[in-house]
Amino acid sequence: MTRVRVTAPRRVDQSRAAAGSGTAGGSALPGGRPPADAREAAEESDAGQVFVRSLIRSQLRLAVVVAAGFLLILAAFPLMLGIVPGLADSTLAGLPFDWVLLGAGIYPVIGLSAWLFIRTAARNEARYRDLLGDK
Amino acid sequence: MNPAVGIAAFAAVSLATAVIGFYGLRISRTTGDFYVASRTVRPWWNASAIGGEYLSAASFLGVAGLILLSGTDALWFPVGYTAGYLMLLLFVAAPLRRSGAYTIPDFTEARLDSRVVRRVTSVVVVMVGWLYIVPQLHGAALAIRATTGLPAWVGQVAVVAVVCVTVVSGGMRSITFVQAFQYWLKLTALAVPILFILFVLADSGTPAVAAASTNPTGAAPAGLYQNISLLVALLFGTLGLPHVLVRFYTNPDGQSARRTTLIVLGLLSVFYLFPTAYGLVGRMFAPHLAQSGQADALVLLLPGELVGGTAGDLLSALVVAGAFAAFLSTTSGLVVSLAGVISQDLFGGSVKGFRRAAVISAVVPLGIASMTGSLALAGSVGLVFAFTASTICPVLLLGIWWRGLTDAGAIAGMVTGAVLCGGAMVAGAVLGAGGTPTWLAQPAAWTVPAAFAVMVLASRATRDRVPRTITRLMTRLHTPERPLATER
């Protein structure tokens, strides 16, 4: 139960509290965190904000690149079936090829994109931690 | 099919759901337990629960039915449902978890520092939830009618009653266990019968009645616009679904929210192979089911059709159980998240208010479902995705990634998306399936860009309204949790 108390949101956003909103257990954006410490101060300094902005940019760039790459592959599947003659009518292990490609072949691509994204996103965050001198 | 089989299967699933729900009652104590299972749910449990909740009537029945009707065009549905989760992982999962908010309205209010935005978001979320519950109830009506011969309303009322009992008794903690159980039940219920059918077909050497590419109804294939618009709706709609989002708060931190999503993607990918197989086998061996207008019941009827006898009855019972698991899990997930929103806005967030809100969330769509007829299940769920993609998706994406979003911009964009997409849905319902032009039947391709454009332009015009807390909020959304929270 202790861990629950540590991670559950408990503090209501100060701006909201000031505005007089009293939703119990409601939104608590800054909730669930210890009060401002050295690290939080570092993040809110001008230099810290440079790191934060660069982290957000690299995460957004990563997400857009992975999404675009996936969509390109997705678009290539039906294009390939349309362009390569006879491909749509061929069979793979007794099953029509276009069904295998669209019905099963796309899922490994989705999984691979997700795996690549998670690995790189975690790496971006590790680099940010290093920059902030936080281990 | 023997009616007793269907009734027994439904009773067994309801009983199992209720028992797991009551077990959960003993360990949920506080309001926090009720809403987000205290964020201590393990990734595998959580991922199974997400899968269980997400795989609705549309996935279990609708996808196979649509594949039977439209062949490879319909394969975009399962692909889109799965790829929607990829988009959610890329753009939303970790930042949303780090926001620490419970519900979408909590997020928009905190991000934009505005009570009005909260109200508008709440209204949209409740609309989405109700729109999404209605096809589940239509599915229940269809399943009860096709398998037991009882009147359709029996299925709808039974689903709503079981959902109310489970949600009111245990909140999200018990729901998490119920949903996780139901993912595996749904997977088994689809996998075992189709493998058995394939074995029987191969063993007896039954020749295929038709080629996979033969269209059993002779309907025209979908055009490029339709497929693209559908993909836009499914890819961007998933990340705005209220019952999907609330699941991410049960992860301990942002990185584990990502890992959970990766497991979910695996679970979904495995699951969707089976509806696809049903559709393909249906096309090749039982195309007459499409002509009799029973396409949505394909999954339920195929075992009896191709296997028959006692084995056929047993397999049918398994599929019926899986179908009801689908209706129950998606409906209860939606009811939990709607009840969270309604109770916080109307009843001050107490446990008693949550229970009252849960009953309201379930009974209203029951009324709508009993007054409306069933369209193709996968199609009507596709429209709900278009609606979320045009309303909640822009406010989430821009809210997470763009500092310039303002409260006025968010409201203008959400209202634009809701009016355009809602209008297209109403027009489509009035004109009927035959008379609706394609651009109205699949509106996402123009309503989603319109909502984004209005949101950006209105935010630009009101740029002095960017909240003062923006620096702090963006830091919180995107920086990794401090080690204290990540050590487990």
Interface residues (C-beta under 8 A of the other chain):
Chain A: R3 V4 V6 T7 A8 P9 D13 S15 R16 A19 S21 G22 T23 A24 G25 G26 S27 A28 L29 P30 G31 G32 R33 P34 D37 R39 E43 E44 G48 Q49 V52 L55 I56 Q59 L60 A63 V66 A67 F70 L74 L95 P96 D98 W99 L102 G103 A104 I106 Y107 P108 I110 G111 S113 A114 W115 F117 I118 A121 A122 E125 Y128 R129 D134 K135
Chain B: T31 G32 Y35 S38 R39 T40 T72 L75 W76 P78 V79 T82 A83 L86 M87 L89 L90 F91 A94 S99 G100 A101 Y102 T103 P105 D106 F107 E109 A110 R111 D113 R115 A211 A212 S213 L231 P252 Q255 R258 R259 T261 L262 L265 G266 S269 Y272 L273 T276 L280 Q344 D345 G348 G349 S350 W401 P467 R468 T469 T471 R472 L473 M474 T475 R476 H478 T479 P480 R482 P483 L484 A485
